[in-house]
Amino acid sequence: MESRAGNATFVIVSMYFDIERSTEVELHKMQAIIPYANEMGIIFAIYSNARSTTWHDILTNKRGKIMEEFLISGICT
């Protein structure tokens, strides 16, 4: 979905990462969406089934660690 706020245009993406699928499969979908936004902003709203103390959960699981690494890798910048 494309949206506008003043002069800014951005893409809003809602995703669900199925617990039965590999986190990497879902992250590849995100990577495919990012170029579409091109010079627009992008907002991802994701239910990732990933736990991490980075986003104030009480523990970090394997999926959370994978998500952390993806986000700090710079692929989203």
N, C-alpha and C positions, 0 to 999 in steps of 0.2 A: 504494500500500500504506500503510495506517495502522499505526502502531506506538505502543507505550507504553513509557515509561521512568519509573518511579515515578508521579508524578501528571501528568507531561507527555505529551501526545499530539502526534505529529508525522507528517507525510507524507513518505515516501521515494519519490523519482522517479528512475528510471534512463532515460537518453535517449542515443540515437546520432544525431549530426548527419551525415547522408549528405553526402559531399564533392560530390556531383552536384547537391545542392539548395542554394538560397540560405540563408545563415545567418539572414537576417531571417525566413524562413518558419519555421525551427526556433524562433527566439526568440518568435514569436507563439504557438507551442504552449506555451512556458514561461509566457508571460503569461496564457494561458487556464487553466493549472493553478494559478497562485498564488492566485487568489480561492478556490479549493476548500479550500485550507489554512485560510482564514479566521483564526481566532485560535490555530491550532495552529502548531507549528514546521514547517519544510519543509527537506528535504535533497535537493539535486539532485546526482546522480552522472552526469556527462555526458562522453561521448567526442565532442568538438566538431569534431575535425579543424581546430582553430584553434591557431595557434602564437603565443606571446607571451612576451616577456622578463618580463612581470608574474608568470607562473607558472614562471619559471626556465628557459624554453627559450632557445636561443641566438639566436633571431631572432623578429621579429613579422611575421606575414603579414596580408593584408587581413581574413581571417576572425578572426584574433586581435584586431585593432583594433576590429572590430565587437563582438566579445564584451566587450572591455575597456569600451567605451563603454556597452554595455547594463548591465554590472555596476555601473559608477560612476554611472549615471543615477538610481539610487535606486529603480528599479522593483521590485527584490527586497527592499526594506526595508519 
